[in-house]
Amino acid sequence: MHPQPPFLSLLYTLPFLISYLQTLIIIHILIMLSHLNLEATELRLGLPGSIDDVPSNNKRPSPEDHQTPPAPKAQIVGWPPVKSYRKSTAAAKNEEAESGMYVKVSMDGAPYLRKIDIRLYNGYSHLLTALEDMFKLSIGEYSEREGYKGSEYAPAYEDKDGDLMLVGDVPWEMFMSSCKRLRIMRGADARGLASAQ
């Protein structure tokens, strides 16, 4: 018979050594935890900064046990909090919506939009003059058959249904009640609108 190598006997005892070391490590951790002050990090119910005596019998204290009145509740604040300047601008927008009928005005090729109150204008001629001054352009005269012929730009509007129509196609009162957005289009694009009707 051959003699057994010495490391083979070590292999048989290795699982016992590992479990013994794990037990020692757990005992060491428990001893270290017992020396820590865990009360400082303990989670408790109550307001921050208040130190209340917690009853040891795990029962709620009755109202007769406390002689002091309960602390007043903090004011509930909505989330996210609204700054005062935003509140004032929101109030101003509400007042604007009540006092006028604002519509956005865009122009083909312009990188910005404008917003106008169409109730300030008496009719189409007054509105078109204001748009010409605002965008520094020239809009020709409107005719029912040809639209804005000979003009580089033609104003169109989007109604409640989302249809794009030339400004001047309907009576002024109907325009005011149905206009949601104004668009100053290039004349070539607007000719398709005039011929579609």
VENDAVEN-V486564 format. One record per pair of residues at least 4 apart in sequence whose C-alpha atoms are under 8 Angstrom apart, sorted by the first residue. I is the first residue (numbers start at 1). J is the second residue. D is the distance in Angstrom with one decimal. If there is no record, write none. Layout:
((I:J:D) (I:J:D))
This chain:
((4:8:7.0) (5:9:7.6) (6:10:6.9) (7:11:6.4) (8:12:6.8) (9:13:6.7) (10:14:6.1) (11:15:7.9) (13:17:6.4) (14:18:6.3) (15:19:6.3) (16:20:6.2) (17:21:6.2) (18:22:6.2) (19:23:6.2) (20:24:6.3) (21:25:6.2) (22:26:6.3) (23:27:6.2) (24:28:6.2) (25:29:6.2) (26:30:6.2) (27:31:6.3) (28:32:6.3) (29:33:6.2) (30:34:6.2) (31:35:6.7) (32:36:6.7) (37:41:8.0) (38:42:6.0) (46:50:7.0) (54:58:8.0) (55:59:6.9) (55:60:7.8) (55:61:7.5) (61:65:6.2) (61:66:7.7) (62:66:7.4) (77:81:6.9) (82:86:6.5) (82:87:6.7) (83:87:6.5) (84:88:6.3) (85:89:6.3) (86:90:6.1) (87:91:6.2) (88:92:6.2) (89:93:6.2) (90:94:6.3) (91:95:6.3) (92:96:6.2) (93:97:6.2) (94:98:6.4) (95:99:6.2) (96:100:6.0) (97:101:6.6) (97:102:7.4) (100:117:5.8) (100:118:7.7) (100:119:6.3) (101:117:5.1) (101:118:6.0) (101:119:6.1) (102:115:6.3) (102:116:5.3) (102:117:4.3) (102:118:6.4) (103:115:5.5) (103:116:5.6) (103:117:6.5) (103:118:7.2) (103:179:7.6) (103:180:5.9) (103:181:5.2) (103:182:6.9) (104:113:6.5) (104:114:5.7) (104:115:4.4) (104:116:6.5) (104:180:7.7) (104:181:5.2) (104:182:6.1) (105:113:5.7) (105:114:5.0) (105:115:5.8) (105:116:7.2) (105:181:6.2) (105:182:4.6) (105:183:5.6) (105:184:7.5) (106:110:7.3) (106:112:7.0) (106:113:4.9) (106:114:6.6) (106:182:6.4) (106:183:4.8) (106:184:6.2) (107:112:8.0) (107:113:7.4) (107:183:5.7) (107:184:4.5) (107:185:6.3) (108:183:7.6) (108:184:6.3) (108:185:5.5) (108:186:6.6) (118:127:7.6) (118:176:7.0) (119:176:7.5) (121:126:5.8) (121:127:5.7) (122:126:6.2) (122:127:7.6) (123:127:6.3) (123:172:6.2) (124:128:6.0) (124:167:7.7) (124:168:6.7) (124:172:6.9) (125:129:6.1) (126:130:6.4) (127:131:6.3) (128:132:6.1) (128:139:7.3) (129:133:6.3) (130:134:6.0) (131:135:6.1) (131:136:8.0) (132:136:5.4) (132:137:5.0) (132:138:5.8) (132:139:6.7) (133:137:7.1) (137:153:7.9) (138:151:7.2) (138:152:7.3) (138:153:7.2) (139:148:7.5) (139:151:5.7) (139:152:7.1) (139:153:5.8) (139:154:6.3) (139:155:7.9) (140:148:5.7) (140:149:7.0) (140:150:6.7) (140:151:4.9) (140:153:8.0) (140:154:7.8) (141:148:5.9) (141:149:7.6) (142:146:7.6) (142:147:5.3) (142:148:4.8) (142:149:7.5) (142:168:7.0) (143:147:5.0) (143:148:6.6) (143:149:8.0) (144:169:7.0) (145:194:7.6) (146:191:7.9) (146:194:6.6) (146:195:7.9) (147:166:7.4) (147:191:7.1) (147:194:5.5) (148:153:7.9) (148:154:5.9) (148:187:7.4) (148:191:7.8) (149:187:7.7) (149:191:7.9) (150:187:7.9) (151:187:6.1) (152:186:6.0) (152:187:4.9) (152:188:7.9) (153:184:6.4) (153:185:5.6) (153:186:4.5) (153:187:4.5) (153:190:8.0) (154:166:7.6) (154:184:5.7) (154:185:5.3) (154:186:6.2) (154:187:5.4) (154:190:6.1) (155:166:6.2) (155:167:5.7) (155:182:7.1) (155:183:5.8) (155:184:4.3) (155:185:6.0) (156:164:6.5) (156:165:5.4) (156:166:4.2) (156:167:5.0) (156:182:5.9) (156:183:5.2) (156:184:6.1) (156:185:6.9) (156:190:7.6) (157:164:5.6) (157:165:5.4) (157:166:6.2) (157:167:6.1) (157:179:6.3) (157:180:7.3) (157:181:5.6) (157:182:4.4) (157:183:5.8) (158:162:5.5) (158:163:5.4) (158:164:4.6) (158:165:6.4) (158:179:6.0) (158:180:5.7) (158:181:5.2) (158:182:6.4) (158:183:7.9) (159:163:5.6) (159:164:6.7) (159:165:7.6) (159:178:5.0) (159:179:4.7) (159:180:5.5) (159:181:7.3) (160:178:5.5) (160:179:6.7) (160:180:6.3) (164:193:7.7) (165:169:7.1) (165:193:6.6) (166:190:7.5) (166:193:6.9) (166:194:7.1) (167:175:8.0) (168:172:7.5) (170:174:6.4) (170:175:6.2) (171:175:6.2) (172:176:6.2) (173:177:6.3) (174:178:6.1) (175:179:5.6) (185:189:6.5) (185:190:6.2) (186:190:6.4) (187:191:6.3) (188:192:7.4) (189:193:7.5) (190:194:6.6) (191:195:6.3) (192:196:6.1) (193:197:6.8))
